[in-house]
Amino acid sequence: MLKRIQVQQLRVGMHLKEFCGSWMDHPFWRNGFVIKDPNDIDLILASKITQVWIDCCKGADVVAGEVAVEQVPEAAPAHPPRAVRQPIKQIPAAEEVARAARICQTAKAAVVSMFEEVRMGNAVDVGGAKQLVEDISDSVARNPGAIISLARLKTADDYTYMHSVAVCAMMVALAKQLQLDEDQARQLGVAGLLHDLGKVAMPTEVLNKPGKLTDAEFDIMKTHPTEGYKMLAASPGVDAVSLDVVLHHHEKMDGSGYPERLRGDHISLHAKMGAVCDVYDAITSNRPYKVGWDPAESLRRMAEWKGHFDPRVFQAFVKSIGIYPVGSLVRMMSGRIGVVTEQTPKSLTTPLVKVFFSTKSNMRIMPLVLDLSLPSTSDRIANREDPDAWNFADLNELWSGLPELNR
């Protein structure tokens, strides 16, 4: 019997099935656990959560005489009924970026905890992963450029965890671009979140090596898809999409990938999506052994890798993030330098660009946002620019509006 109760009715021994509210409103990233510590109840009482679902078949019931808010008999579906979701309205990146930053910060902490649980030999909490994907997916629906671009800004030490968050967000955005339904998009978000789970089984000195791997070390790293698959297969509630993406996101169209050297149509659509999202975030991120490439330059290079990606999936990916993704440094026909702040629906080549430097006078100018999709805007993008050649210390703040990203 599932029961929805007030948090004041919680007691030790209850099996907490699900929180009623966003995963950002409570201190636990996971669902489906028995309350053994009174401190856990205190943490819930101090949070924004007012109600939870408990499973009376797996733990204690409410105190005799107390009445539940709602209850679902055992013959009903295993998951509590969810409220009807209202359509999510798209908003400008400037309105979403602060909220997306909070989601990234909380999601990183949750992924760290999830990986640590697995490292200790515990099963993957798929329910907790689905909670993470809910808010990440909602952020993508409001404005995909915000959370995708923020998740790219990770330190070398954060890479393994924030990479999972970034791939999750890109998988959701790519699913929408390919016109997959909401359920599929969320499944793919979970798959993206879990795709590198096998890295918890990799030796730390190999995983975080600040230099090129030897052939022997690379052979070890190439086992992480298989190790991740084994971990997920042993966990309850994992669907076939996650298992497929975890095992096959390093396969290539020409058959040169791993671990099974699959070729062409033998690779599923889901795994092809995972391959594109995984590589893009990897090459645009700072790693222990290299600085990340510029987003627009990364797409140009990926387009040249023949036999690596499915062309249709790669084209859809470019459409989902733009030819000049948010954060790309560009030179305008006027000679001004600017950074892309948002995509526009008109064309992949007409994003919003914040210009802030004049190459003619070789000095900073008052930042000005140009909407290249408007007929009244005469300036156009001439070419990409290498951020390393300019070394603008406040580049991330310029496109995001968040000063703390400069640190």
N, C-alpha and C positions, 0 to 999 in steps of 0.2 A: 504494500500500500504506500503510495506517494502522498505526502501531505505538505501543503504550503502553510508555514507558520510564521508568527512574528519572531524576530530575533530574540526577544525577551523570553521566549519559551524554550530556547536552546538549553541543552544540558549535556554533560559528558556521557558518552556512549551512543549518541545519535549519529547516524550516517548521513552526512550532509551531501545531498545529491546535486544541488545547484543553487547558486546565488540569484536572487531576483534583482537584476540590475547589471550595469556595466562592470566588466572585470577591473576597470580603473577605479571603481568606487569601494573596493575592499582590498585587504592586504594579502590575499591568497591568489596565486595564479592558477591553482589547480581546483578541480571539482572531484566529487566522489571519494570522500575520505571520512573515516570515523573520528569524531572529536574525542581525543584522549586527554587533552590538556585544558584546564579551565582558562588559561591565558588566551587560548584561541577564541573562546567565547568573548572574552573582554575585548579582543582586537576587533571582532565583528560588531560588538555593541558600540565601539568607538568610531566605526566607519559610517558611510552614508547608506549602507544597506539596511533596509527595514524588515524584509521578509526573505525567507529561504525555503527551498524544498528539501524534505528529508525522506529517506527510504526506510520505512518501519520494518521491512523484511530483512534489512541488513544491519539494523541498529535499534536503539531504544526508541520508544514511542513518546508522545507528549505525556505529561503528568496526568494521572486520572482526574477527570473533571474538567480539564482544559479542552477548548474547542479549536480545531484547525481552521484557518482561513478558507482552505480548499483542500479536497482530497480526491485522488484518482485511484480507482480499484486496480487490483493486480492484472486484470484482463486487458486493461488499457495499454496504450503504447508505453514503452520503457522510459521515454523522456517526458518531462512535464510539459503541459501545453504552453505554447508561447503566444504572446500578444501579437495581433496583426501588425506588421511593420508598415509604417507610413513611407511613401516614396521619399527618397533623399534628394534634396534640392542642391544643384550645383552652385558653388560659390567661388568668388575670386581667390586666387592663391594667397593673397595678403590676409584674407580673413581666416584661412584654414591653417596657415603655417605654424602659428603658436600652439594650436591644439594638436597638430600633427607632431610637433616637437615633444609634447607631453606624452603622446602615445608611444613615440619611439623610445623615450626614456624608460617608461614603465614596461614596455615590451622587452627591452633589452634585459632588464632585471628578471623578468619572467622566464626568458629563454635561458639565461644563466642558471636559474633554479632548475628548469626542466632538464637541461643537459647534466647538471650535477646529480640529480635524482637518477638519471640513466647511468651515469658513471659509477654510482654506488650499487648498481645492479637492480634497481627498481624498474617496473614497467613504465612505458610512456603514458602519461595522462593525456589521452586524446581529447577529453572534455575540456581540459585546461587550454590545449592548443586551439580548440574551436572558439573558446572565449576570446583569445588574442585576435584571432582572425576576424571576429565580428567587428571590432572597432577599427582595425586596419582596413577592412573592406569598406566600412562606412566612410573613412577618411578618403579612400580612393574615389568613392562615389561623389563626394563633395568636391574634390579637386585632386586628381592623381599626381600632379607635379609636385605638390607640397611634400607628402610623406615619402615619395620615391626619391626625391632629391635630398631630403634631410637624412634618410637612411643611408645614403651614399657617403655622407660625411662621417666617417668612422676612423678611429685611431687604429693603429696596427694591433694594439692589445685588444680592442673591441671587435676585431674583424669577424671572428667565427660566429659571434652572437648577433651582431647587427647585420651581418650578411644574411642570416636567416630571416630577419625582419624585412630587409630590402627585397629579397627574392619573393617573399610572401606577397608584398604589395605589388610587385611587378607582375606576378602570376595572376593576381586578381584583375589588374588593369588589362593585361593581355587577353584574359578570358572574355572580358567585356568587349574588347576590340574584335575578337573572333565570334562575337554574338553567341557565346555560350550562356546558359541560363544562370540565375543567381545561385542555385544549389551547386552547380558545377564550378562556378567561380570560387565559392567558399571551399569546396573540396580541394581545388587547386591551390588556394591560399594556405590550407593546412599542409598540403604536400610541399609547398615552398618553404614553410616554416620548419619542416622536419627533414628537408632534403639532405642536409649535411650532418645528420645525427650520428652517423658512423665515425665522425672525426673525434668523438669522445674516446674511441678505442685506439686512436693513433698516439704514438709516443710524443710527449710534449716537445722534446728536443727536435723532433722532425717537423711537427705541426708549426712550431714557431721559429724555425731556423731562419736567421737573418741573412740568408744567402741562397744560392742555387742548390737544389737538392741533387745528391748523387743519384746514379741510376738505381742503386739499392734502396735509397730512401724514397725515391719516386715509386718504386714497386710497392713499398709499404703503404704510401698514400693512396695508391690505386685500389687498395682493398677497402677503403672507407665506404663505397656504395654497398658492397656485400655485407660489411659489418653492420651498417645502418639497417639494411633489409632484415637481417637476423633479429636485431633488437625490436624492430617494429612488428615483425611477424609473431613475436612472442608476447606482444601487448594486446589486450582486448580492445575491440572497437576500432581498429585501424582498417580503413577501406583500401580497395584495390588501387585507387589512384595514387595514394601516398606511397604504397609499396612499389608501384611502378616507377614513380618519379625518383624515389630514393635510390633504387637500383640502377636506373638507366639514364640519369641526367648527364652522364659523361659519354654517352654514345654519340657517334658522328654519322652523318649521312653516307659518307664514303666507306664506312665499316672500320675506320681506324681508331674508334673510341674504345672504352672499357666499361664494364668488365666482360661483356659478352660479344664485343665486336659486331653488334647488330648493324644492319645496313638499310637505308631507305625506308620503305614502308613497313619493315619489320620493327621499326621504332614507333611507338605510339605517339599520338598528337600531344598527350600530356608530357611525355618525356622530352619531346622536341621543344615544347614550351619551356620546360625546366632548363634545358641546355642553353637556350638563348639568355634567359634571365640570369642564370648562374654566371655565365661568362661576362655579361655586361657589367654586373656589379663587381665581379672580381677585378676586372681591368680598370675600372674607374675608381677603385678604392685604394687607400694607402695600405700596403702590406708590410710585413717585417723586412722584406727584401727589395721593395720598390715603391715609388710614389705613383699614385693613381693617374691614369691618363684623363685628359679632358673628355667630357661626355660626347661632344660632337665628333671629336677625333676618334674616339673609341668605336662609334657606329661606322665611321668610314673604314676603319681597319677591319672590323668584323665583316663588312660587306665584301671584302677582298679575300676572305678565307674560303676558298672554294672547297666544297665537300664537307664543310663543318655543320652548317645549319640548313634546315628545311627553308627554301626560299619564301614560301607563303607565310610561314610562321615568323620569319625574320622581318618581312615587309609589314606584317601586322604589328610586330613589336615596335618598329620604327614609328608607325602611325600612332601607337599608344603613348609614346613619350616625345615624339617630334624629331625632325632631322637635327634641330638644334635644341637638345634637351635643356630643361631649366638648369641654370648654372654655367652654361656654355659661354665662353668669352668670344666675342665677334667684333670684327671691324666693319664699319658702315661705309657706304659709298662716299659719304661726306668726309671721311677721315676720322670720325669719332669712334672711340672704343666703347663697347657696352657689354652688358651681361644679360642673358635671356632670363626673364622672370616668370613667364607663363606662356602656354600655347594658346592659339586662337583657333576657333572652329573653321575659319575660311580656308586656310592652306597650311601645309607643313613648313612652308618657307616664310611665313608672316607671323612670327610670335610677337609678344611684347618684349621690348628691349629697353633696358635702363642704360642710357648713355651717360658717361661720367668722365671721359678723358678725351682731349683733343690732340691728335697726332700732329696737327699743323702748328699748334702753339706749344706742344710738348708739355702740357700742364693739365691738372684736374679742372673740370668744369662743374657747374651746378648740375646734379643728377636730374635727368629728365626721362620719363617713360614714353617711349614711342610705340604706338599700336600700328604695326606694319600692315595689318589687314584693312586699315581705313584708306579709302581713296585719297583722302587729304594728306596722307603721309607720303612725302616724296622720297625720303631716304630709304635705302634698302641694304640688306646684308651683302657685303662684298666677299668676305671669307672668314674662316675660323681664325682664332688667335691662340697661341700657346700661352697659358697662364704663367708657366715657369719663366717665360721670356720677359714678362712684365712684373711679376711679383707684387701684385696689388694685395696688401695685407688684409684689406677689408672686403675682399671679393664676396665671401659668403654672406656677410651682412648686407651687401648691396642687393643681392637677389632675394634674400630671405626676410630682411628687416629685423633679424635677431642678432644683436651685438655679441652675445655670448658665443656665437659660432666662430668668431675670429680667434678665440683662445685655443 
